[in-house]
């Protein structure tokens, strides 16, 4: 997913997508350890996707905290 698409998601949807991405990464790691993974670049893609989700969640958390301290 692109960052613009991720930003449009609600917090609940974002958490669900992140959980799905983590499960996918785990499956890829198992496939790699058993020698079944043919496209090793998928591991890097999965890690970056998880990082994007975590970054957006953190940005929202910081923004909410900043709004709370201004009021």
Secondary structure, 3 states (H helix, E strand, C coil): CCHHHHHHCCHHHHHHHHHHHHHHHHHHHHHHHHCCCCCCHHHHHHHHHHHHHHHHHHHHHHHHHHHHHHC
